[in-house]
Each structure stands twice: as C-alpha cells, then as structure tokens.
Amino acid sequence: MSTADPTPPEVRGIPEMPAQVVQHLAKPNDPIVGKVIETRICSPSNKAAAFVRHISIDVSGTVLENGWIAGQSFGVIAPGVTDKGKGHKLRLCSISAPTKGEDGNGSIISTTTKRVLDEHWDTHELFTGVCSNYLCDLKVGDEVLLTGPAGKRFVLPADPYKHDFLFIATGTGIAPFRSMLIDLIALGMPCKATLIMGAPYATDLLYHEDMLAWEKQHAGFTYRTAISRHLVEDQRRRMYVQDRLEEDADDLMPMLNADRTLVYICGIAGMELGIFKTLARTLSTDQLAQYLTLDPAIASDLDSWERRMIPRAIKPTKRIFLEVY
Ligand SMILES: Cc1cc2nc3c(=O)[nH]c(=O)nc-3n(C[C@H](O)[C@H](O)[C@H](O)COP(=O)(O)OP(=O)(O)OC[C@H]3O[C@@H](n4cnc5c(N)ncnc54)[C@H](O)[C@@H]3O)c2cc1C
C-alpha cells in the first residue's frame, strides 16, 4: 500500500500538526487505576431521550496524569467476561476534559458517556451495552481501569492562532470539542470557533448551558444547534447538522471559503456523508477541493454518493478531521 501523501498540492491552509502526539502510555495489559470523583447527567433536563453522563476520574500519580491532549480518547476496561468467557475488550471514550484536566493540574480526566440501551435484535430482550452502562453505573469513589491516551490526528494544530475552527458534533461527539474549546478559551480564544451541535430533541443538547455561556463570554465562539425531530424556537424547520450549514450560510460560507478554516466532525457514524454532500452542493469547485478530493466519476452525481465511498472516491483533505463511531 502506498504511503505517499495523497493531499493535492493546491490545497491551501494545511495545518501544521503537533510534532509528537503521545499515545498508549497505559496499555491494555497494564492499565492504570483511576477513581471516579464526579458523575452527573449532562443534558439540560431530566426529560432527555438518552442518558448521558459527564464522568470525571482522578488519574493522579499514574502515567495518565498530564498525559493527554484535547481531542484524544482513553480506553476503559469493564470488569467481567464475555459470554465466551474472555475478558471484555477495552472501549474508547473521547476525553471531554481540557489538556490541563478538569482541575487545571492534569490530574482529572473526564468523558461523556451515553448508555447504550435497546431491544436485543434477536431476542427482543433488553440490550444493555457492557461498558457504557458499567461507566454510567459507577459511583463517586469507585475505581476504574483505564488505558491510553489514544488518537493522534483528531487534535488541534500546533499553532491554533493560524486557524479558525468549524466543529460539527452529534450526541457524545461534543466531548472532544468541549475539551478543545476549553483549551482555546485558556489561550484567550485566539481564533474563530463555531460549534454546530446536532441532537434529536432540544432536551438532548449536551453541555448546553455551558455552550450558551461561553458564546456570551468569548467573542470568537459561536454556538449553533440543529434539532432533527421537533420544531423549536429559532429554528424554522427540523434540521440535521448539515442543514444548519446551509441555513446559516451567510455566516458559515465565508468561514469555509477562508484558507484558515479547519473542519472537525465527531459523532454518529454516517454523519460525515450528509456534511460532505452539503459542502459539495454549496461550495465552488475550487473551494470544495480544499476539503474533499473527489473521484471524477462521482463528482457531479451527489445522489450516487454512499458512505462506503469515503475515503477512496470521496477523500477528505488535511483540512478535515473526522472521528465517527
Ligand atoms: C474514538 C472513539 C471515541 C468514542 N467516544 C465515545 C464517547 O465519548 N462517549 C460514548 O458514549 N461512546 C464513545 N465511543 C463509543 C464507545 O467506545 C462504545 O462503543 C460505546 O460506549 C458502546 O459500548 P458498550 O460496551 O456499552 O456496548 P457493547 O456492549 O459493545 O454493545 C454495542 C455493540 O452491540 C451490538 N448491538 C447494539 N445494539 C444491539 C441490539 N439492539 N441488539 C443486539 N446487539 C446490539 C453492536 O454490535 C454494537 O457494536 C467512542 C468510540 C470510539 C471508536
């Protein structure tokens, strides 16, 4: 397989990324033991359709202390065994704490966990995801096995001053953006950052009050929501995140057309296709090439685009950062 850089040379505003992003300080065969210090629902009301918790864990005295940067993830090893008698594999959790930790000293890491709850596809019995429910059940004082950090590309560039940021999140995809935003705020918000947060219902907007407050406090930060399953005030129609891009085109298109802007996408797998289609519909050919390199055979036939065409026929350039799960 070729390792050559496929980014076309005419792509402008390519970010310089941190020279070295440290990973895997705590490995699955030697996890660290953290202690839960806080666990709270992080949706704005107790009427949310999903159960999502902000969980903070003390990692002081371990290799994870001061051991991550905003945008990375950590691993959690749930206790117990699978139905085949093997220990559970680790599950990745995006870090929602800033690089300096919830405490400012790099000792408190956090994440944003959604309980996986469903009917079992085959048996119709209640299906409860192993690790998400384990994490959400933890009480203050409980110990938890962690690995990581993991991830080296989904981070801020080495010099955030040189860029503006369009963050697009659905659900718990907001976790790394909370982390990055707190880092940018600590730097005095040296750039423009816009967060588009998508949720099915307004009751599911995570960290909503914080985002509203930060928008008021920091001139460079803009917060936009996209509610997909009901009509809310300030929203003329039901919307997915890509619809918000079009709806707020007057503000967002100049941002996308600028050479400084980087686009970060995090959340539900599949969300990227709708966003890429909207970019293809709304940007000029030259501007689109700054974000996507398209196979000429499909370039003008948006109806034929499918997720499996990413990243070969629909290839994000280095100005796009993608983490979907
Ligand atoms: C980089 C990265 C970052 C992530 N960050 C976060 C985060 O910040 N917050 C977060 O909440 N999650 C995050 N995740 C997802 C997380 O890692 C787990 O996948 C998720 O929490 C579910 O794990 P679980 O153990 O609870 O579920 P599992 O026990 O692993 O169950 C989920 C699996 O069960 C199967 N399944 C699902 N529904 C059904 C059903 N109805 N019937 C039968 N089988 C079913 C599917 O195969 C599915 O993959 C992230 C993932 C990645 C890769």
The ligand as an ORCA input file, in Angstrom:
! r2SCAN-3c Opt
* xyz 0 1
  C     -12.640      7.002     19.057
  C     -13.910      6.655     19.788
  C     -14.396      7.537     20.739
  C     -15.576      7.238     21.407
  N     -16.037      8.141     22.319
  C     -17.191      7.889     22.977
  C     -17.704      8.833     23.915
  O     -17.093      9.872     24.175
  N     -18.861      8.526     24.535
  C     -19.568      7.375     24.274
  O     -20.634      7.171     24.875
  N     -19.095      6.465     23.388
  C     -17.926      6.697     22.745
  N     -17.451      5.776     21.849
  C     -18.190      4.513     21.684
  C     -17.728      3.529     22.777
  O     -16.383      3.140     22.541
  C     -18.572      2.262     22.818
  O     -18.595      1.681     21.545
  C     -19.992      2.532     23.272
  O     -19.990      3.164     24.525
  C     -20.770      1.208     23.393
  O     -20.020      0.334     24.201
  P     -20.763     -0.715     25.162
  O     -19.713     -1.594     25.722
  O     -21.675     -0.018     26.082
  O     -21.666     -1.526     24.159
  P     -21.387     -3.018     23.647
  O     -21.619     -3.985     24.729
  O     -20.058     -3.041     22.967
  O     -22.554     -3.105     22.622
  C     -22.515     -2.388     21.426
  C     -22.454     -3.399     20.300
  O     -23.513     -4.333     20.472
  C     -24.204     -4.537     19.281
  N     -25.581     -4.068     19.474
  C     -26.010     -2.791     19.545
  N     -27.345     -2.727     19.696
  C     -27.758     -4.004     19.717
  C     -29.044     -4.603     19.833
  N     -30.144     -3.846     19.928
  N     -29.135     -5.947     19.829
  C     -28.019     -6.700     19.704
  N     -26.772     -6.187     19.578
  C     -26.649     -4.865     19.590
  C     -23.489     -3.769     18.224
  O     -22.651     -4.682     17.531
  C     -22.681     -2.761     18.956
  O     -21.454     -2.536     18.353
  C     -16.272      6.043     21.150
  C     -15.776      5.155     20.194
  C     -14.628      5.459     19.524
  C     -14.117      4.492     18.494
*
